[in-house]
Amino acid sequence: LAAGLHARGTRPGPLGESAEEFGARLCDEFSQLVQARLCLADEVPGAEPMLRHLAAHGVALCINSATPLEPLEAIVQARGWRDFFVGVHGATGSPTTKLDNLAAAADRHALRPDEMVHVGDGENDNAAAAAFGCYFIGVHALGGSQRRFAAPVHELVVDMWGAGRVLCEMAGVPPMPMPNVAARGGAVER
């Protein structure tokens, strides 16, 4: 950012700081605004009931995110979800990929790829699961982009109610209490 400010001939910031300091301050302020909005954002339908149900039945859950680890942990804590997870894996620098995070979770919990399931809504989630060799549940929200995943997915669901249903079956735990799934669009496409 500082290089861009210098290239444009931008003067030091309004507080008398250098372009580097001004750029760093703007980045910090932006990061804080994004983090605050993420803490208040609507969850993907069914996310919290799914997390609560799976954690209550002893299913080990981890987060795999490209978000930097420190703000990710703050967001998870602010949403009241920390106790659902045995691991929170975010970007830790020099770049950390979702594939790196899957490997770290496997190492930490002594799991093989075929013993893990990755749930995600992005192509980077699908690519990481494919490269790692674990099962992938793709979340394709209703009303969202009509884009499909470029590579095949094992399961395609429209919300976390659908993902929860599949995960309960796979983990051998009782089905999670669900609202009228047909009305919510929680069907699974295979």
Summary of the structure (lengths in Angstrom):
residues: 190
radius of gyration: 19.5
end to end distance: 44.6
largest distance: 62.7
contacts: 549
relative contact order: 0.13
helix: 48%
strand: 14%
